[in-house]
Amino acid sequence: MGGTTGHGNIDGSPAIIHPRLTGARCRCGACGENFNSVSAFDAHRTGSYWPIQRVCLTRIQMCTRGMSLNPAGFWITETRSERAASRGRAAGSGDRAPGGPRVGVRP
């Protein structure tokens, strides 16, 4: 009798269950890592486009470049709080009370 029982692969090894990909989430076909966004996916690839010499960064290399795994197991380039903080800095709003001076901003 051949086939699978639904509890693993034909060779008897356990089946790999991948997280569901929704929205902009993606999985790299080369290394199998999961990414929370296309920009995180792009950040993990390096090398020239022509001639094609693109390779995936290792997990250690991704961590060294500031990437991290979110609680769902997807690689991200920055956390939501980091992204919100960088948007606030880019807008130049700083932290200020209504009508008051900026807090923590150096002249």
C-alpha distances in whole Angstrom, upper triangle without the diagonal:
4,7,10,11,14,16,15,14,11,13,13,17,19,19,23,25,28,31,32,34,37,40,41,39,36,34,35,32,33,33,31,34,35,39,41,43,43,46,44,42,44,46,43,43,46,47,49,47,49,48,44,44,43,41,40,42,40,40,43,45,44,46,49,50,50,46,44,41,42,41,38,37,38,41,44,47,50,50,51,54,55,54,57,59,59,60,63,64,64,65,68,68,68,68,71,73,74,78,77,77,74,72,71,72,74,77
4,7,9,12,14,13,11,8,10,11,14,16,16,20,22,25,28,29,31,34,37,38,35,33,30,31,28,30,30,28,31,32,35,38,39,40,43,41,38,41,42,39,39,42,43,45,44,45,44,41,41,39,37,36,38,37,37,40,42,41,43,46,46,46,43,41,38,39,38,35,34,35,37,41,44,46,46,48,51,51,51,54,56,56,56,59,61,60,62,65,65,65,65,68,70,71,75,74,74,71,69,68,69,71,74
4,7,9,11,10,9,6,9,10,13,14,13,17,18,21,24,25,27,30,34,34,32,30,27,28,26,27,27,25,28,29,32,34,36,36,39,38,35,38,39,37,37,40,41,43,41,43,42,39,38,37,35,34,36,35,35,38,39,38,40,43,44,44,40,38,35,36,35,32,31,32,34,38,41,43,43,44,48,48,48,50,53,52,53,56,57,57,59,62,62,62,62,65,66,68,71,71,70,67,66,65,66,68,71
4,5,7,7,6,5,9,8,11,11,10,14,15,18,21,22,25,28,31,32,29,27,25,26,24,26,25,23,26,26,30,31,34,34,37,35,33,36,37,35,35,38,40,41,40,42,42,38,38,36,34,32,34,33,32,36,37,36,37,41,41,41,37,35,32,33,31,28,27,29,32,35,38,40,40,41,45,45,45,47,50,50,50,53,55,54,56,59,59,59,59,62,63,65,68,68,67,64,63,61,63,65,68
4,5,7,8,8,11,10,12,11,11,14,15,18,21,22,25,28,31,33,30,28,26,28,26,28,27,24,27,27,30,32,34,35,38,36,34,37,39,36,37,40,42,44,43,45,44,41,40,38,36,34,36,34,33,36,38,37,38,41,42,41,38,36,32,32,31,28,27,29,32,35,39,40,40,41,44,45,45,47,49,50,50,53,55,54,56,59,59,58,58,61,62,64,67,67,67,64,62,61,62,65,68
4,6,8,9,12,11,11,10,8,12,12,15,17,18,21,24,28,29,26,25,23,25,23,25,25,22,24,23,27,28,31,32,35,33,31,34,35,33,34,37,39,41,40,42,42,38,38,36,33,31,33,31,30,34,36,34,35,39,39,38,35,32,29,29,27,24,24,26,29,32,35,37,36,37,41,42,41,43,46,46,47,49,51,51,52,55,55,55,55,58,59,60,64,63,63,60,59,58,59,61,64
4,7,10,11,9,9,7,7,10,11,14,17,19,22,25,28,29,26,25,23,25,23,25,24,21,23,23,26,28,30,32,35,32,30,34,35,32,33,37,39,41,40,43,42,39,38,35,33,30,32,30,29,32,34,33,33,37,37,37,33,31,27,28,26,23,22,24,27,31,34,36,35,37,39,40,40,43,45,45,46,49,50,50,52,54,54,54,54,57,58,59,63,62,62,59,57,56,57,60,63
4,7,8,6,6,4,4,8,10,13,17,18,21,24,28,29,25,24,21,22,21,22,21,18,20,21,25,27,29,30,33,30,28,32,33,30,31,34,36,38,37,40,39,35,35,32,30,28,29,27,26,30,32,30,31,35,35,35,32,30,26,27,26,23,22,23,26,30,33,35,35,36,39,40,40,42,44,44,45,48,50,49,51,54,54,53,53,57,58,60,63,62,62,59,57,56,57,59,62
4,5,5,5,6,6,9,11,14,18,19,22,25,28,29,26,23,20,21,19,20,20,17,20,21,25,27,29,30,33,30,28,31,32,29,30,33,34,36,36,37,37,33,32,30,28,26,28,27,26,29,31,30,32,35,35,35,32,30,27,28,27,24,23,24,27,30,33,36,36,37,40,41,41,43,45,45,46,49,50,50,52,55,55,54,55,58,60,61,64,64,63,60,58,57,58,60,63
4,5,7,9,9,13,15,18,21,23,25,28,32,32,29,26,23,24,22,23,22,20,23,25,28,31,33,33,36,34,31,34,35,32,32,35,36,38,37,39,38,35,34,32,30,29,31,29,29,32,34,33,35,38,39,39,35,34,31,32,31,28,27,28,30,34,37,39,39,41,44,44,44,47,49,49,50,53,54,53,55,58,58,58,58,62,63,65,68,68,67,64,62,61,62,64,67
4,6,9,10,13,16,19,23,24,26,30,33,33,30,27,24,24,22,22,22,20,23,25,29,31,33,34,36,34,31,34,35,32,32,34,36,38,37,39,37,34,33,32,29,28,30,28,28,31,33,33,34,37,38,38,35,33,31,32,31,29,27,28,30,34,37,39,39,41,44,44,44,47,49,49,50,53,54,54,56,58,59,58,59,62,64,66,69,68,67,64,62,60,61,63,66
4,6,9,12,15,18,22,24,26,30,33,33,30,28,25,25,23,24,23,21,23,25,29,31,33,34,37,34,32,35,35,32,33,35,37,39,39,41,40,36,35,33,31,29,30,28,28,31,33,32,34,36,38,38,35,33,30,31,30,27,26,27,30,33,36,39,39,41,43,43,44,46,48,48,49,52,53,53,55,58,58,57,58,61,62,64,68,67,66,63,61,59,60,63,66
4,6,9,12,15,19,21,24,27,31,30,27,25,22,22,20,21,19,17,20,21,25,28,30,31,33,30,28,31,32,29,29,32,34,36,36,38,37,34,32,31,28,26,27,25,24,27,29,29,30,33,34,34,31,29,26,27,26,24,22,24,26,30,33,35,35,37,40,40,40,43,45,45,46,49,50,50,52,54,55,54,54,57,59,61,64,63,63,59,57,56,57,59,62
4,6,9,13,16,18,21,24,28,28,24,23,20,21,20,21,19,16,18,19,23,25,28,29,31,29,27,30,31,27,29,32,34,36,36,38,38,34,33,30,28,25,26,24,23,26,28,27,28,31,32,32,29,27,24,25,23,21,19,21,24,27,31,33,32,34,37,37,38,40,42,42,44,46,47,47,50,52,52,51,51,55,56,58,61,60,60,56,55,53,54,57,60
4,6,9,13,15,18,21,25,25,21,20,17,18,17,19,17,14,16,17,21,23,25,26,29,26,24,28,29,26,27,30,32,34,34,36,36,32,31,29,26,24,25,23,22,26,28,26,27,31,31,31,27,25,22,23,22,19,18,19,22,25,29,31,31,32,35,36,36,38,40,40,41,44,45,45,47,50,50,49,49,53,54,56,59,59,58,55,53,52,53,55,58
4,6,10,12,15,18,22,22,18,16,14,15,14,16,14,11,13,13,17,19,22,23,25,23,21,24,25,22,23,27,29,31,31,34,33,30,28,26,23,21,22,20,19,22,24,23,24,27,28,27,24,22,19,19,19,16,14,16,18,22,25,27,27,29,32,32,32,35,37,37,38,40,42,42,44,46,46,46,46,49,51,53,56,55,55,51,49,48,49,51,54
4,7,9,12,15,19,19,16,15,13,15,15,17,15,12,13,12,16,17,20,21,24,21,20,24,24,22,24,27,30,32,32,34,34,31,30,27,24,22,23,21,20,23,25,23,24,27,28,27,23,21,17,18,16,13,12,14,17,20,24,25,25,26,29,30,30,32,35,35,35,38,40,40,41,44,44,44,44,47,48,50,53,53,52,49,47,46,47,50,53
4,6,9,12,15,16,12,11,9,12,13,15,13,9,10,9,12,13,16,18,20,18,16,20,21,19,21,24,27,29,29,32,32,28,27,24,22,19,20,19,18,21,23,20,21,25,25,24,20,18,15,15,14,11,10,11,14,17,20,22,22,23,27,27,27,29,31,31,32,35,36,36,38,41,41,40,41,44,45,47,50,50,49,46,45,43,44,47,50
4,6,9,13,13,10,10,9,13,14,17,15,11,11,8,11,11,14,16,19,16,16,19,20,19,21,25,28,30,29,32,33,29,28,25,23,20,21,20,18,22,23,20,21,24,24,23,19,17,13,13,12,8,8,9,12,15,19,20,19,20,24,24,24,26,29,29,29,32,34,33,35,38,38,37,38,41,42,44,47,47,46,43,42,41,42,44,47
4,6,10,11,9,9,10,14,15,18,17,13,13,10,11,11,13,15,18,17,16,20,21,20,22,26,29,30,29,33,33,30,29,26,24,22,23,22,21,24,25,22,23,27,26,24,21,19,16,14,14,10,11,11,14,16,19,21,20,20,24,25,24,26,29,29,29,32,34,33,34,37,37,37,37,40,42,43,46,46,46,43,42,41,42,45,47
4,7,8,5,6,8,12,13,16,16,13,12,9,9,9,10,12,15,14,13,16,18,18,19,23,26,28,26,30,31,27,27,23,22,20,21,21,20,24,24,21,22,25,24,23,19,18,15,14,15,11,12,10,13,14,17,19,19,19,23,23,22,24,27,27,26,30,31,31,32,35,35,35,36,39,40,41,45,45,44,41,40,40,40,43,45
4,6,6,8,11,14,16,19,19,16,15,11,11,9,10,12,15,15,14,17,19,19,21,25,28,29,28,31,32,29,29,25,25,22,23,24,23,26,26,22,24,27,25,24,20,19,17,15,16,12,14,12,14,15,18,19,18,18,22,22,21,22,26,25,25,28,30,29,30,33,33,34,34,37,38,39,42,43,42,39,39,38,39,42,44
4,6,9,12,15,17,20,20,18,16,13,11,9,8,10,13,14,14,16,18,19,20,24,27,28,26,30,31,28,28,25,24,22,23,25,23,26,26,22,24,27,24,23,20,19,17,16,17,14,15,13,15,14,17,18,17,16,20,21,18,20,23,23,22,25,27,26,27,30,30,31,32,34,36,37,40,40,40,37,37,36,37,39,42
4,6,10,13,15,18,18,16,14,11,9,7,5,6,9,10,10,12,14,15,17,20,23,24,23,26,28,25,25,21,21,19,20,22,21,24,23,19,21,24,21,20,17,17,16,15,17,14,15,11,12,12,14,15,16,15,19,19,17,19,22,21,20,24,25,24,25,29,29,30,31,34,36,36,39,40,39,36,36,35,35,38,40
4,7,10,13,16,15,13,11,7,6,5,5,7,10,9,9,12,14,14,16,19,22,24,23,26,28,24,24,20,20,17,18,19,18,21,20,17,19,22,20,19,15,15,13,12,14,11,11,8,10,10,13,15,15,15,19,19,17,20,23,22,22,25,27,26,27,30,31,31,32,35,37,38,41,41,40,37,36,36,36,38,41
4,7,9,12,12,10,9,6,5,7,7,7,10,9,7,10,13,12,13,17,20,21,20,24,25,21,21,17,17,14,16,17,16,20,19,16,18,21,19,19,15,15,14,14,16,13,12,9,10,11,14,16,17,18,22,21,20,23,25,24,24,28,29,28,30,33,33,34,35,38,40,41,44,44,43,40,39,38,38,40,43
4,6,9,8,6,6,4,6,9,10,10,12,11,8,11,13,11,12,16,19,21,20,23,24,20,19,16,15,12,14,15,14,18,18,15,18,20,19,19,16,15,13,15,16,13,11,9,10,12,15,18,19,21,24,23,22,25,27,26,27,30,31,30,33,35,36,36,37,41,43,44,47,47,46,42,41,40,40,42,45
4,5,6,5,6,7,8,11,11,10,12,11,7,10,12,9,10,13,16,17,17,20,20,16,16,12,11,9,11,12,13,17,16,14,17,19,18,19,15,16,15,17,19,16,14,11,11,14,15,19,20,22,26,25,23,27,29,27,28,32,32,31,33,36,37,37,39,42,44,46,49,48,47,43,42,41,41,43,45
4,6,6,8,10,11,15,15,13,16,14,11,13,15,12,12,15,16,18,17,19,20,16,15,13,11,10,13,14,15,19,18,17,20,22,21,22,19,19,18,20,22,19,17,15,15,17,19,23,24,26,29,28,27,31,32,31,32,35,36,34,37,40,41,41,42,46,48,50,52,52,51,47,46,45,45,46,49
4,6,8,11,13,16,17,15,17,15,11,13,14,11,10,13,14,16,15,18,18,14,13,10,8,7,11,12,14,17,16,15,19,20,20,21,18,19,18,21,23,21,18,16,15,18,19,23,25,27,30,29,28,31,33,31,32,36,36,35,38,40,42,42,43,46,49,51,53,53,51,47,47,45,44,46,48
4,6,9,11,15,16,15,16,14,11,13,14,10,10,13,15,18,18,20,20,16,15,12,9,7,9,9,10,14,13,13,16,18,18,19,16,16,15,18,20,18,15,13,13,16,17,21,23,25,28,27,26,30,31,30,31,35,35,34,37,39,40,40,41,45,47,49,52,51,49,46,45,43,43,44,47
4,7,10,13,15,14,16,14,11,14,15,12,13,16,18,21,20,23,23,19,18,15,13,10,12,11,12,15,16,14,17,19,19,20,16,16,14,16,18,15,12,11,12,15,17,20,22,24,27,26,26,29,31,30,31,34,35,34,37,39,40,40,41,44,46,48,51,50,49,45,44,42,43,45,47
4,7,10,12,12,14,11,9,12,12,10,11,15,18,21,21,24,24,20,19,15,13,9,10,10,9,13,13,11,13,16,16,16,13,12,10,13,14,12,9,8,8,11,14,17,18,20,23,22,22,25,27,26,27,31,31,31,33,36,36,36,37,40,43,44,47,47,45,42,40,39,39,41,44
4,7,9,10,12,9,8,12,12,11,13,17,20,22,22,25,26,22,21,17,15,12,13,13,12,15,15,12,14,18,17,16,12,11,9,10,12,10,7,5,6,9,12,15,16,18,21,20,20,23,25,24,25,28,29,29,31,33,34,34,35,38,40,42,45,44,43,40,38,37,37,40,42
4,6,7,9,6,6,9,10,9,12,15,19,21,21,24,25,22,21,17,16,12,13,14,12,15,15,12,13,16,15,14,10,10,9,9,12,10,8,5,5,6,9,12,13,15,18,17,16,19,22,21,21,25,26,25,27,30,30,30,31,35,37,38,41,41,40,36,35,34,34,36,39
4,7,9,7,8,11,12,12,15,18,22,24,23,27,28,25,24,20,19,16,16,17,15,18,17,14,15,18,16,15,11,11,9,8,11,9,9,5,6,6,9,10,11,12,15,15,14,17,19,18,19,22,23,23,25,27,28,28,29,32,34,35,38,38,37,34,33,32,32,35,37
4,5,5,6,9,10,11,13,17,20,21,21,24,26,23,22,19,18,16,16,18,17,19,18,14,16,19,16,15,12,13,12,12,15,13,13,9,8,7,9,11,12,13,16,15,13,16,19,18,18,21,22,21,23,26,27,27,28,32,34,35,38,37,37,33,33,32,32,34,36
4,5,5,6,9,10,11,14,17,18,17,21,23,20,20,16,16,14,15,17,17,20,18,15,17,19,16,16,13,15,15,15,18,16,15,12,10,10,10,13,15,16,19,18,16,19,21,19,19,23,24,22,24,27,28,29,30,34,36,37,40,39,38,35,35,34,33,35,37
4,5,5,6,9,10,13,16,17,17,21,22,20,19,16,16,14,14,17,16,18,16,13,15,17,14,13,11,13,14,15,18,17,16,12,10,9,8,11,13,14,17,15,13,17,18,16,16,20,21,19,21,24,26,26,28,31,34,35,37,37,36,32,32,31,30,32,34
4,5,5,7,9,12,16,18,18,22,23,20,19,15,14,12,12,14,13,15,13,10,12,14,11,11,8,10,11,12,15,15,13,9,7,6,5,9,12,13,16,14,13,17,18,17,18,21,21,20,23,25,27,27,28,32,34,36,38,38,36,33,32,30,30,32,34
4,5,5,7,11,14,16,15,19,20,17,16,13,12,9,10,13,13,15,13,11,14,15,13,13,11,12,12,14,17,16,14,10,8,8,9,13,15,17,20,18,17,20,22,20,21,25,25,24,26,29,30,30,32,35,38,39,42,41,40,36,36,34,34,36,38
4,5,6,8,11,13,12,16,18,15,14,11,11,10,10,14,14,16,14,11,15,16,13,14,12,14,15,17,20,19,17,14,11,11,10,14,17,18,21,19,17,21,22,20,21,24,24,23,25,28,30,30,32,35,38,40,42,41,40,36,36,34,33,35,37
4,6,8,11,13,14,18,19,17,15,12,11,9,9,12,12,14,11,8,11,12,9,10,9,12,14,16,19,19,17,13,10,9,8,11,15,17,19,17,16,20,20,18,19,23,22,21,24,26,28,28,30,34,37,38,40,40,38,34,33,31,31,32,34
4,7,10,13,14,18,19,16,14,10,8,6,5,8,9,11,9,6,10,11,9,11,9,11,13,15,19,18,15,12,9,10,9,13,16,19,21,19,18,22,23,21,23,26,26,25,28,30,31,31,33,37,39,41,43,43,41,37,36,34,34,35,37
4,7,10,11,14,15,12,10,6,6,5,6,10,12,14,11,10,13,14,12,14,13,15,16,19,22,21,18,15,13,14,13,17,20,22,25,22,21,25,26,24,25,28,28,27,30,32,34,34,36,39,42,44,46,45,43,40,39,37,36,37,39
4,7,9,12,13,11,8,5,6,6,7,11,13,14,11,11,15,14,12,15,14,17,19,22,25,25,22,19,16,16,15,19,22,25,27,24,23,27,27,25,26,30,29,27,30,32,35,35,37,40,43,45,47,46,44,40,40,37,36,37,39
4,7,9,9,8,5,4,6,9,10,13,16,17,14,14,18,17,15,19,18,21,23,26,29,28,25,22,20,20,19,22,26,28,30,27,26,30,31,28,29,33,31,30,33,35,37,37,40,43,46,48,50,49,47,43,43,40,39,40,41
4,6,7,6,5,6,9,12,14,17,20,21,18,18,21,21,18,22,21,24,26,28,32,31,28,25,22,23,21,25,28,30,32,30,28,32,32,29,30,34,33,31,34,36,38,39,41,45,48,49,51,50,48,44,44,42,41,41,42
4,6,5,6,6,10,13,15,19,22,23,20,20,23,23,21,23,22,25,27,29,32,31,28,25,23,23,22,25,29,31,33,30,29,32,33,30,31,34,33,31,34,36,39,40,42,45,49,50,51,51,49,45,45,43,42,43,44
3,5,7,9,13,16,18,22,25,26,23,23,27,26,24,27,26,29,30,33,36,34,32,29,26,27,26,29,33,34,37,34,32,36,37,33,34,38,37,34,37,39,42,43,46,49,52,53,55,54,52,49,49,47,45,46,47
4,6,9,12,16,18,21,25,26,23,24,27,27,25,28,27,30,31,34,37,35,32,30,27,28,27,31,34,36,38,36,34,38,39,35,36,40,39,37,40,42,44,45,48,51,54,55,57,56,54,51,51,48,47,48,49
4,6,9,13,16,19,22,23,21,21,25,24,23,26,24,27,28,30,33,32,29,26,24,25,24,28,31,33,36,33,32,36,37,34,35,38,37,35,38,41,43,43,46,49,52,54,55,55,53,49,49,47,46,46,48
4,6,10,13,15,19,20,17,18,22,21,20,23,22,25,26,29,32,30,27,25,22,24,23,26,30,32,35,32,31,35,35,32,34,37,36,35,38,40,42,42,45,48,51,53,55,54,52,48,48,45,44,45,47
4,7,10,13,16,18,15,15,19,19,17,20,19,21,22,25,28,27,24,21,19,20,19,23,26,29,31,28,27,31,32,29,31,34,33,32,35,37,39,39,42,45,48,50,52,51,49,45,45,42,42,42,44
4,7,9,13,14,12,12,16,16,15,18,17,19,20,23,26,24,21,19,17,18,18,22,25,27,30,27,27,30,31,29,31,34,33,32,35,37,39,39,41,45,48,49,51,50,49,45,44,42,41,42,44
4,6,9,11,9,9,13,14,13,15,13,15,16,19,22,21,17,15,13,15,15,19,21,24,27,24,24,28,29,27,28,32,31,30,33,35,37,37,39,42,45,47,49,48,46,43,42,39,39,40,42
4,7,8,6,6,10,10,10,12,11,13,14,18,21,20,17,15,12,14,13,17,20,23,25,22,23,26,27,25,27,30,29,29,32,34,35,35,36,40,43,45,47,46,44,40,39,37,36,37,40
4,5,5,6,9,10,11,13,11,12,13,17,19,19,16,14,12,14,15,18,20,23,25,23,24,27,28,26,29,31,31,31,34,36,37,36,37,41,44,46,48,47,45,41,40,37,37,39,41
4,5,5,6,9,10,11,9,9,10,14,16,16,13,12,10,12,13,15,17,21,22,21,22,25,25,25,27,30,29,29,33,34,35,34,35,39,41,44,46,45,43,39,37,35,36,37,40
4,5,5,6,9,10,10,10,12,15,18,19,15,15,12,14,14,16,18,22,23,21,22,26,25,24,27,30,29,29,33,34,35,34,35,38,41,44,46,44,42,38,37,34,34,35,38
4,5,5,6,9,9,11,13,17,20,20,17,16,12,13,13,15,18,21,23,20,21,25,24,23,26,28,27,27,31,32,34,32,34,37,40,43,45,43,41,37,36,33,33,34,37
4,5,5,7,5,7,10,13,16,17,14,12,9,10,9,12,14,18,19,17,18,21,22,20,23,25,25,25,28,29,31,30,31,35,38,40,42,41,39,35,34,31,31,32,35
4,5,5,5,6,9,12,15,17,14,13,10,10,9,11,13,17,18,16,17,21,20,19,22,25,24,24,28,29,30,28,29,33,36,38,41,39,37,33,32,29,29,31,34
4,5,7,9,13,16,19,20,18,16,13,13,11,13,15,19,20,17,18,22,21,20,23,25,24,24,28,28,30,28,30,33,36,39,41,39,37,33,31,28,29,29,32
4,6,9,13,15,19,20,18,16,12,11,9,11,14,17,18,15,16,19,19,17,20,22,21,21,25,26,27,26,28,32,35,37,39,37,35,31,30,27,27,28,31
4,7,10,13,16,18,16,14,10,9,7,8,10,14,14,11,13,16,16,15,18,20,19,19,23,24,25,24,25,29,32,34,36,35,32,29,27,25,25,26,29
4,7,10,13,14,12,10,7,6,5,7,9,13,14,12,13,16,17,16,18,21,20,21,24,25,26,25,26,30,33,35,37,36,34,31,29,27,27,29,32
4,6,10,11,9,8,6,6,7,7,8,12,14,12,14,17,17,17,19,22,22,23,25,27,27,26,27,30,33,35,38,36,35,31,29,27,28,30,33
4,7,8,5,5,4,6,9,10,9,13,15,14,15,18,19,19,21,24,24,25,27,29,29,28,28,32,34,36,39,38,37,33,32,30,31,33,36
4,5,5,6,6,7,10,9,8,10,12,13,14,16,18,18,20,22,23,24,26,28,28,27,27,30,32,34,37,36,35,32,30,29,30,32,36
4,5,8,10,10,14,13,11,12,14,16,17,18,20,21,23,24,26,27,29,30,30,29,28,32,33,35,38,37,37,34,32,31,32,35,38
4,6,9,11,14,14,13,14,16,18,18,20,22,23,24,26,28,28,30,32,32,31,31,34,35,37,40,40,39,36,34,33,35,37,40
4,7,9,13,14,13,15,18,18,19,21,23,23,25,27,28,29,31,33,33,32,32,35,37,39,42,41,41,37,35,34,35,38,41
4,6,10,12,11,13,16,16,16,19,21,21,22,25,26,26,28,30,31,30,31,34,36,38,41,40,39,36,34,33,34,36,39
4,7,9,10,13,16,15,15,18,19,19,20,23,24,24,26,29,29,28,29,33,35,37,40,39,38,34,33,31,32,34,37
4,6,7,10,12,11,11,14,16,15,17,19,20,20,23,25,25,25,26,29,32,33,36,35,34,31,29,28,28,30,33
4,7,10,12,10,9,13,14,13,14,17,18,17,20,22,23,23,24,28,30,32,35,34,32,28,27,25,26,27,30
4,7,8,6,6,10,11,10,12,15,15,15,18,20,20,19,20,24,27,29,31,30,29,25,24,22,23,25,28
4,5,5,6,9,10,11,12,14,15,16,18,20,20,19,19,23,25,27,30,29,28,24,23,22,22,25,28
4,5,5,6,9,10,11,12,14,15,16,18,18,17,17,21,23,24,27,27,26,23,22,21,22,25,27
4,5,5,6,9,10,11,12,14,15,17,16,14,14,18,20,22,25,24,23,20,18,17,18,22,25
4,5,5,6,9,10,11,12,14,15,15,14,15,18,21,23,26,24,23,19,18,17,17,20,23
4,5,5,6,9,10,10,12,14,14,14,15,19,21,23,25,25,24,20,19,18,18,21,24
4,6,5,6,9,10,11,12,12,11,12,15,18,19,22,21,21,17,17,16,17,20,22
4,5,5,6,9,10,11,10,9,10,14,16,18,21,20,18,15,14,13,13,16,19
4,5,5,6,9,10,11,10,12,16,19,21,23,22,20,16,16,15,14,17,19
4,5,5,6,9,9,10,12,15,18,19,21,21,20,16,17,16,15,18,20
4,5,5,6,6,6,8,11,14,16,18,17,16,12,13,13,12,15,17
4,5,5,7,6,9,12,16,17,19,18,16,12,13,12,10,13,14
4,5,8,9,12,15,18,19,20,20,18,15,16,15,13,15,16
4,5,8,11,13,16,16,18,18,16,14,15,15,13,16,17
4,6,9,11,14,15,16,15,13,10,12,12,10,12,13
4,7,8,11,11,13,12,11,8,10,12,10,13,14
4,6,10,12,13,12,10,6,7,8,7,10,12
4,7,10,11,10,9,6,5,7,8,12,14
4,6,8,6,6,4,6,9,9,13,14
4,6,5,7,7,8,12,13,16,17
4,5,8,10,11,15,15,18,19
4,7,9,12,16,15,18,18
4,7,9,12,13,15,15
4,6,10,9,11,11
4,7,6,9,10
4,6,9,11
4,6,10
4,7
4
